[in-house]
Amino acid sequence: MRYMMICAAIIFSLSEAWSLDPGTNQSTSVNSSTSSPKGFVVRNSAFNLGSEVNLTCSNKTWNEMMFVTWTITLKNKHCSIGYSNEGRSDDLCKDGKSLRNTSSAQSYLHIPNFSNNDVGVYNCESVYTGGNDNYLIHVDIKVDPRISAWLEFKDNKMVAVCKAERGKPAANISWSHTGYSSSVEPGLDGFFTVESRLELLEGMDKENLSCSIRHPYWKGEEILRPKNLLKKGNNPWLCILIVAVIIVLLAGFLLFAHKKLITLRRCQRTETSPSKSPPVGNLSTEDVEEVEPYASYVQRVNSIYCSSADLFT
């Protein structure tokens, strides 16, 4: 009885194994191959923006090679570039990339003026007499950030700020004093902005204050000293001073305009008022002729006085 039960269990296990969908085993095999490709050399490389990039995937010369094919997966497209020892070449990328040879006849892929559009995965397969090489190269870009440092007022406190904008990868910021905090803001285009803030407490040495910025694009580090300028933030005393200056200038302008208006009105009244003269009926013809030049003279004097007043007021 015991042997019969063992045989029944074996038969049941075999029937379960035969009933499995073969596609399931194949799918599992593909996933394993994708996550860690067999026979591939995986490499990670990063290059500076605007540089000339050369990628190699074999140390064989063209005398030994049969063909080489680069399959390139970028953000916006998928293409390939290949060449065979029979003289056949294929370029489906059409973006300036090309296959070239070194002085020792070794093949490499040339990328001119490297940019963010060239970031992606480069798969190289080279076949030569007696074997083949497969390389999987993850290519990224290094972009130097724009850096700045300043002092600002926030919530009635002075804060030192150090900033590295639109770099790739993200920069690293540290201060000569402790107690700072940093934040990283990733952009939609893959670039990063890092901002570090340090609250300046009473008695803290502001003269020797500095921030250090490190980035893979540079060989060393950049040291910045925050300038004693209120580049950002709100300083209430500065706002009050600006408002006071505007009020003083406006009051002076209004006073000048009011004085000017009074002078003009006085001149208009002087020009329009008739000159007093003795009744004509009591004057002889000779007396009238003597009075008229005097009235004209007074009017001209008044006009000259108003013009001079307008000039010096």
C-alpha positions as a Markdown table, in Angstrom:
| # | Residue | x | y | z |
|---|---|---|---|---|
| 1 | Met | 0.0 | 0.0 | 0.0 |
| 2 | Arg | 2.8 | 2.3 | 0.9 |
| 3 | Tyr | 4.6 | 1.7 | -2.5 |
| 4 | Met | 1.3 | 2.4 | -4.3 |
| 5 | Met | 0.9 | 5.8 | -2.7 |
| 6 | Ile | 4.5 | 6.8 | -3.6 |
| 7 | Cys | 3.9 | 5.8 | -7.2 |
| 8 | Ala | 0.7 | 7.7 | -7.3 |
| 9 | Ala | 2.4 | 10.9 | -6.0 |
| 10 | Ile | 5.2 | 10.6 | -8.6 |
| 11 | Ile | 2.7 | 10.1 | -11.4 |
| 12 | Phe | 0.7 | 13.2 | -10.2 |
| 13 | Ser | 3.9 | 15.4 | -10.1 |
| 14 | Leu | 4.8 | 14.3 | -13.7 |
| 15 | Ser | 1.3 | 15.2 | -15.0 |
| 16 | Glu | 1.5 | 18.6 | -13.4 |
| 17 | Ala | 4.9 | 19.3 | -15.0 |
| 18 | Trp | 3.7 | 18.2 | -18.4 |
| 19 | Ser | 0.6 | 20.4 | -18.2 |
| 20 | Leu | 2.7 | 23.7 | -17.7 |
| 21 | Asp | 2.5 | 26.2 | -20.5 |
| 22 | Pro | 5.8 | 26.3 | -22.4 |
| 23 | Gly | 5.4 | 30.0 | -22.9 |
| 24 | Thr | 5.7 | 30.6 | -19.2 |
| 25 | Asn | 9.1 | 29.0 | -19.0 |
| 26 | Gln | 10.3 | 30.9 | -22.1 |
| 27 | Ser | 9.1 | 34.3 | -20.6 |
| 28 | Thr | 11.0 | 33.6 | -17.4 |
| 29 | Ser | 14.1 | 32.8 | -19.3 |
| 30 | Val | 13.8 | 36.1 | -21.3 |
| 31 | Asn | 13.4 | 38.2 | -18.1 |
| 32 | Ser | 16.5 | 36.6 | -16.6 |
| 33 | Ser | 18.5 | 37.3 | -19.8 |
| 34 | Thr | 17.3 | 40.9 | -19.9 |
| 35 | Ser | 18.2 | 41.7 | -16.3 |
| 36 | Ser | 21.7 | 40.2 | -16.6 |
| 37 | Pro | 22.6 | 39.5 | -20.2 |
| 38 | Lys | 24.9 | 36.6 | -20.7 |
| 39 | Gly | 28.2 | 37.3 | -22.4 |
| 40 | Phe | 27.7 | 41.1 | -22.2 |
| 41 | Val | 30.2 | 43.5 | -20.7 |
| 42 | Val | 28.3 | 46.2 | -19.0 |
| 43 | Arg | 29.8 | 49.7 | -18.7 |
| 44 | Asn | 28.7 | 53.1 | -17.4 |
| 45 | Ser | 30.3 | 56.2 | -18.9 |
| 46 | Ala | 29.6 | 59.9 | -18.5 |
| 47 | Phe | 30.9 | 62.7 | -20.8 |
| 48 | Asn | 31.1 | 66.5 | -20.6 |
| 49 | Leu | 28.6 | 68.6 | -22.5 |
| 50 | Gly | 30.0 | 69.6 | -25.9 |
| 51 | Ser | 32.9 | 67.1 | -25.9 |
| 52 | Glu | 34.0 | 64.7 | -28.6 |
| 53 | Val | 33.2 | 61.2 | -27.5 |
| 54 | Asn | 34.7 | 57.9 | -28.8 |
| 55 | Leu | 33.2 | 54.6 | -27.7 |
| 56 | Thr | 35.1 | 51.3 | -28.2 |
| 57 | Cys | 33.8 | 47.7 | -27.7 |
| 58 | Ser | 36.7 | 45.6 | -29.0 |
| 59 | Asn | 40.5 | 45.6 | -29.2 |
| 60 | Lys | 40.5 | 43.7 | -32.5 |
| 61 | Thr | 41.7 | 45.2 | -35.7 |
| 62 | Trp | 39.8 | 45.3 | -39.0 |
| 63 | Asn | 42.1 | 42.5 | -40.3 |
| 64 | Glu | 40.5 | 40.2 | -37.7 |
| 65 | Met | 37.0 | 41.5 | -37.7 |
| 66 | Met | 34.1 | 40.5 | -39.8 |
| 67 | Phe | 31.5 | 43.2 | -38.8 |
| 68 | Val | 30.6 | 45.5 | -36.0 |
| 69 | Thr | 27.1 | 46.8 | -35.2 |
| 70 | Trp | 26.1 | 49.5 | -32.7 |
| 71 | Thr | 22.4 | 49.4 | -31.7 |
| 72 | Ile | 21.6 | 52.7 | -30.0 |
| 73 | Thr | 18.5 | 53.4 | -27.7 |
| 74 | Leu | 18.1 | 57.1 | -27.0 |
| 75 | Lys | 15.3 | 59.1 | -25.4 |
| 76 | Asn | 13.5 | 59.9 | -28.6 |
| 77 | Lys | 14.6 | 57.2 | -31.1 |
| 78 | His | 16.1 | 53.8 | -31.7 |
| 79 | Cys | 18.7 | 53.3 | -34.4 |
| 80 | Ser | 21.8 | 51.4 | -35.5 |
| 81 | Ile | 25.1 | 51.9 | -37.2 |
| 82 | Gly | 27.2 | 49.1 | -38.7 |
| 83 | Tyr | 30.1 | 48.2 | -40.9 |
| 84 | Ser | 31.4 | 44.9 | -42.4 |
| 85 | Asn | 34.8 | 43.9 | -43.8 |
| 86 | Glu | 33.1 | 43.6 | -47.2 |
| 87 | Gly | 32.8 | 47.4 | -47.3 |
| 88 | Arg | 29.1 | 47.6 | -46.5 |
| 89 | Ser | 28.1 | 50.3 | -44.1 |
| 90 | Asp | 24.7 | 51.2 | -42.6 |
| 91 | Asp | 23.8 | 54.4 | -40.8 |
| 92 | Leu | 20.1 | 54.6 | -39.7 |
| 93 | Cys | 20.8 | 57.3 | -37.0 |
| 94 | Lys | 21.6 | 60.2 | -39.4 |
| 95 | Asp | 22.6 | 62.4 | -36.5 |
| 96 | Gly | 26.4 | 62.8 | -37.0 |
| 97 | Lys | 27.6 | 59.6 | -35.3 |
| 98 | Ser | 30.0 | 57.6 | -37.4 |
| 99 | Leu | 32.3 | 54.6 | -37.3 |
| 100 | Arg | 36.0 | 55.4 | -37.4 |
| 101 | Asn | 39.3 | 53.6 | -37.1 |
| 102 | Thr | 42.3 | 54.4 | -35.0 |
| 103 | Ser | 45.9 | 54.5 | -36.4 |
| 104 | Ser | 46.2 | 50.9 | -35.4 |
| 105 | Ala | 43.0 | 50.0 | -37.3 |
| 106 | Gln | 40.8 | 49.5 | -34.3 |
| 107 | Ser | 37.1 | 50.5 | -34.7 |
| 108 | Tyr | 35.3 | 53.0 | -32.5 |
| 109 | Leu | 32.0 | 55.0 | -32.6 |
| 110 | His | 32.5 | 58.7 | -32.8 |
| 111 | Ile | 29.9 | 61.1 | -31.3 |
| 112 | Pro | 30.6 | 64.8 | -32.1 |
| 113 | Asn | 29.5 | 67.7 | -29.8 |
| 114 | Phe | 28.0 | 65.4 | -27.2 |
| 115 | Ser | 24.7 | 66.7 | -25.9 |
| 116 | Asn | 21.7 | 65.6 | -23.8 |
| 117 | Asn | 20.1 | 64.1 | -26.9 |
| 118 | Asp | 23.0 | 61.5 | -27.1 |
| 119 | Val | 22.2 | 60.1 | -23.6 |
| 120 | Gly | 21.1 | 56.5 | -23.8 |
| 121 | Val | 22.1 | 52.8 | -24.0 |
| 122 | Tyr | 24.7 | 51.8 | -26.6 |
| 123 | Asn | 24.8 | 48.1 | -27.5 |
| 124 | Cys | 27.9 | 47.0 | -29.5 |
| 125 | Glu | 28.3 | 43.6 | -31.1 |
| 126 | Ser | 31.6 | 42.9 | -32.9 |
| 127 | Val | 32.3 | 39.6 | -34.7 |
| 128 | Tyr | 35.8 | 38.5 | -35.5 |
| 129 | Thr | 37.6 | 35.4 | -36.5 |
| 130 | Gly | 37.2 | 32.9 | -33.6 |
| 131 | Gly | 34.7 | 34.8 | -31.5 |
| 132 | Asn | 32.7 | 37.9 | -30.8 |
| 133 | Asp | 32.4 | 40.8 | -28.2 |
| 134 | Asn | 29.2 | 42.3 | -26.8 |
| 135 | Tyr | 29.2 | 45.5 | -24.9 |
| 136 | Leu | 26.3 | 47.3 | -23.2 |
| 137 | Ile | 27.3 | 50.9 | -22.4 |
| 138 | His | 25.1 | 53.2 | -20.4 |
| 139 | Val | 26.1 | 56.7 | -21.6 |
| 140 | Asp | 25.2 | 59.8 | -19.5 |
| 141 | Ile | 26.1 | 63.5 | -19.7 |
| 142 | Lys | 27.9 | 65.8 | -17.3 |
| 143 | Val | 26.8 | 69.5 | -17.4 |
| 144 | Asp | 28.4 | 72.1 | -15.2 |
| 145 | Pro | 25.9 | 74.1 | -13.1 |
| 146 | Arg | 25.5 | 77.9 | -12.8 |
| 147 | Ile | 26.7 | 78.8 | -9.4 |
| 148 | Ser | 25.9 | 81.8 | -7.2 |
| 149 | Ala | 25.9 | 82.9 | -3.5 |
| 150 | Trp | 24.3 | 85.8 | -1.6 |
| 151 | Leu | 22.9 | 87.0 | 1.7 |
| 152 | Glu | 19.2 | 87.7 | 2.2 |
| 153 | Phe | 16.7 | 88.5 | 4.9 |
| 154 | Lys | 13.9 | 86.1 | 5.7 |
| 155 | Asp | 11.5 | 86.3 | 8.7 |
| 156 | Asn | 13.8 | 89.0 | 10.2 |
| 157 | Lys | 16.8 | 86.7 | 10.0 |
| 158 | Met | 19.9 | 86.9 | 7.8 |
| 159 | Val | 20.4 | 83.8 | 5.7 |
| 160 | Ala | 23.3 | 82.8 | 3.5 |
| 161 | Val | 22.3 | 81.0 | 0.2 |
| 162 | Cys | 24.5 | 79.0 | -2.1 |
| 163 | Lys | 23.0 | 77.7 | -5.4 |
| 164 | Ala | 24.0 | 75.4 | -8.2 |
| 165 | Glu | 21.5 | 75.6 | -11.1 |
| 166 | Arg | 20.8 | 73.2 | -14.0 |
| 167 | Gly | 23.7 | 70.8 | -13.5 |
| 168 | Lys | 23.9 | 67.1 | -14.2 |
| 169 | Pro | 24.3 | 65.2 | -12.1 |
| 170 | Ala | 23.3 | 67.2 | -9.0 |
| 171 | Ala | 26.1 | 69.2 | -7.4 |
| 172 | Asn | 27.2 | 68.8 | -3.8 |
| 173 | Ile | 27.3 | 71.9 | -1.6 |
| 174 | Ser | 28.9 | 72.3 | 1.8 |
| 175 | Trp | 29.7 | 75.3 | 4.1 |
| 176 | Ser | 32.6 | 76.5 | 6.2 |
| 177 | His | 30.1 | 76.6 | 9.1 |
| 178 | Thr | 27.7 | 73.9 | 10.4 |
| 179 | Gly | 23.9 | 74.0 | 10.6 |
| 180 | Tyr | 23.1 | 74.3 | 6.9 |
| 181 | Ser | 20.4 | 72.5 | 4.9 |
| 182 | Ser | 20.3 | 71.6 | 1.2 |
| 183 | Ser | 17.5 | 70.8 | -1.2 |
| 184 | Val | 17.6 | 69.2 | -4.7 |
| 185 | Glu | 15.1 | 70.1 | -7.3 |
| 186 | Pro | 15.0 | 67.9 | -10.4 |
| 187 | Gly | 13.9 | 69.4 | -13.7 |
| 188 | Leu | 11.7 | 67.9 | -16.3 |
| 189 | Asp | 14.7 | 67.8 | -18.8 |
| 190 | Gly | 16.9 | 65.8 | -16.4 |
| 191 | Phe | 18.9 | 68.7 | -15.0 |
| 192 | Phe | 19.2 | 69.4 | -11.2 |
| 193 | Thr | 19.2 | 72.6 | -9.1 |
| 194 | Val | 20.7 | 72.4 | -5.7 |
| 195 | Glu | 20.1 | 75.2 | -3.1 |
| 196 | Ser | 21.8 | 75.2 | 0.3 |
| 197 | Arg | 20.8 | 77.7 | 3.1 |
| 198 | Leu | 22.6 | 78.6 | 6.3 |
| 199 | Glu | 21.0 | 80.8 | 8.9 |
| 200 | Leu | 23.5 | 83.3 | 10.3 |
| 201 | Leu | 23.2 | 83.5 | 14.1 |
| 202 | Glu | 24.4 | 86.4 | 16.2 |
| 203 | Gly | 28.2 | 86.4 | 16.7 |
| 204 | Met | 28.8 | 84.2 | 13.7 |
| 205 | Asp | 31.9 | 85.1 | 11.7 |
| 206 | Lys | 30.5 | 86.4 | 8.4 |
| 207 | Glu | 33.8 | 87.6 | 7.0 |
| 208 | Asn | 35.2 | 84.1 | 6.6 |
| 209 | Leu | 31.9 | 82.6 | 5.5 |
| 210 | Ser | 32.1 | 80.5 | 2.3 |
| 211 | Cys | 30.4 | 77.6 | 0.5 |
| 212 | Ser | 32.1 | 74.8 | -1.4 |
| 213 | Ile | 30.5 | 73.3 | -4.6 |
| 214 | Arg | 31.7 | 70.0 | -6.1 |
| 215 | His | 30.7 | 68.6 | -9.4 |
| 216 | Pro | 32.0 | 65.8 | -11.6 |
| 217 | Tyr | 32.3 | 68.2 | -14.5 |
| 218 | Trp | 35.1 | 70.1 | -12.7 |
| 219 | Lys | 38.5 | 68.7 | -11.7 |
| 220 | Gly | 38.4 | 70.5 | -8.3 |
| 221 | Glu | 35.9 | 72.5 | -6.3 |
| 222 | Glu | 34.5 | 76.0 | -6.5 |
| 223 | Ile | 34.6 | 78.2 | -3.4 |
| 224 | Leu | 32.1 | 81.1 | -3.2 |
| 225 | Arg | 31.8 | 83.8 | -0.6 |
| 226 | Pro | 28.3 | 85.2 | -0.2 |
| 227 | Lys | 28.3 | 88.9 | -1.1 |
| 228 | Asn | 26.8 | 91.3 | 1.4 |
| 229 | Leu | 24.0 | 92.1 | -1.0 |
| 230 | Leu | 20.3 | 91.5 | -0.6 |
| 231 | Lys | 19.9 | 89.7 | -3.9 |
| 232 | Lys | 16.7 | 88.0 | -2.7 |
| 233 | Gly | 14.3 | 88.2 | 0.2 |
| 234 | Asn | 12.6 | 91.2 | 1.7 |
| 235 | Asn | 14.5 | 93.7 | 3.9 |
| 236 | Pro | 11.9 | 96.0 | 5.6 |
| 237 | Trp | 14.4 | 98.8 | 6.3 |
| 238 | Leu | 15.4 | 98.9 | 2.6 |
| 239 | Cys | 11.7 | 99.1 | 1.6 |
| 240 | Ile | 11.1 | 101.9 | 4.1 |
| 241 | Leu | 14.1 | 103.9 | 2.8 |
| 242 | Ile | 12.9 | 103.5 | -0.9 |
| 243 | Val | 9.4 | 104.6 | 0.0 |
| 244 | Ala | 10.7 | 107.7 | 1.9 |
| 245 | Val | 12.9 | 108.8 | -1.0 |
| 246 | Ile | 9.9 | 108.5 | -3.4 |
| 247 | Ile | 7.7 | 110.5 | -1.1 |
| 248 | Val | 10.3 | 113.3 | -0.8 |
| 249 | Leu | 10.8 | 113.5 | -4.5 |
| 250 | Leu | 7.1 | 113.6 | -5.1 |
| 251 | Ala | 6.6 | 116.3 | -2.5 |
| 252 | Gly | 9.3 | 118.4 | -4.1 |
| 253 | Phe | 7.8 | 118.0 | -7.5 |
| 254 | Leu | 4.4 | 119.1 | -6.3 |
| 255 | Leu | 5.8 | 122.1 | -4.5 |
| 256 | Phe | 7.7 | 123.2 | -7.6 |
| 257 | Ala | 4.6 | 122.7 | -9.8 |
| 258 | His | 2.4 | 124.7 | -7.4 |
| 259 | Lys | 4.9 | 127.6 | -7.3 |
| 260 | Lys | 5.1 | 127.6 | -11.0 |
| 261 | Leu | 1.3 | 127.7 | -11.4 |
| 262 | Ile | 1.0 | 130.7 | -9.0 |
| 263 | Thr | 3.6 | 132.6 | -11.0 |
| 264 | Leu | 1.9 | 132.0 | -14.3 |
| 265 | Arg | -1.5 | 133.1 | -12.9 |
| 266 | Arg | 0.0 | 136.3 | -11.6 |
| 267 | Cys | 1.6 | 137.1 | -15.0 |
| 268 | Gln | -1.7 | 136.4 | -16.7 |
| 269 | Arg | -3.6 | 138.8 | -14.5 |
| 270 | Thr | -1.0 | 141.5 | -15.0 |
| 271 | Glu | -1.2 | 141.1 | -18.8 |
| 272 | Thr | -5.0 | 141.2 | -19.0 |
| 273 | Ser | -5.6 | 144.1 | -16.5 |
| 274 | Pro | -6.1 | 147.5 | -18.2 |
| 275 | Ser | -3.6 | 150.3 | -17.4 |
| 276 | Lys | -5.0 | 153.2 | -15.4 |
| 277 | Ser | -4.9 | 156.5 | -17.2 |
| 278 | Pro | -6.5 | 159.9 | -16.7 |
| 279 | Pro | -9.9 | 160.4 | -18.4 |
| 280 | Val | -9.4 | 161.3 | -22.0 |
| 281 | Gly | -12.1 | 163.9 | -21.9 |
| 282 | Asn | -10.0 | 166.0 | -19.5 |
| 283 | Leu | -6.8 | 165.6 | -21.5 |
| 284 | Ser | -5.7 | 167.4 | -24.5 |
| 285 | Thr | -4.4 | 165.6 | -27.6 |
| 286 | Glu | -0.8 | 166.3 | -26.5 |
| 287 | Asp | -1.4 | 164.7 | -23.1 |
| 288 | Val | -2.9 | 161.5 | -24.7 |
| 289 | Glu | 0.1 | 161.1 | -26.9 |
| 290 | Glu | 2.3 | 161.4 | -23.8 |
| 291 | Val | 0.4 | 158.8 | -21.8 |
| 292 | Glu | 0.2 | 156.0 | -24.4 |
| 293 | Pro | 3.9 | 155.4 | -24.7 |
| 294 | Tyr | 4.1 | 155.1 | -20.9 |
| 295 | Ala | 1.3 | 152.5 | -20.8 |
| 296 | Ser | 3.1 | 150.4 | -23.5 |
| 297 | Tyr | 6.3 | 150.7 | -21.5 |
| 298 | Val | 4.7 | 149.4 | -18.3 |
| 299 | Gln | 3.2 | 146.4 | -20.2 |
| 300 | Arg | 6.6 | 145.5 | -21.7 |
| 301 | Val | 8.2 | 145.7 | -18.3 |
| 302 | Asn | 5.6 | 143.4 | -16.8 |
| 303 | Ser | 6.1 | 140.9 | -19.6 |
| 304 | Ile | 9.9 | 140.9 | -19.1 |
| 305 | Tyr | 9.4 | 140.4 | -15.3 |
| 306 | Cys | 7.1 | 137.4 | -15.9 |
| 307 | Ser | 9.5 | 135.9 | -18.3 |
| 308 | Ser | 12.4 | 136.3 | -15.9 |
| 309 | Ala | 10.3 | 134.9 | -13.1 |
| 310 | Asp | 9.4 | 131.9 | -15.2 |
| 311 | Leu | 13.1 | 131.4 | -15.9 |
| 312 | Phe | 14.4 | 131.4 | -12.3 |
| 313 | Thr | 11.5 | 129.7 | -10.6 |
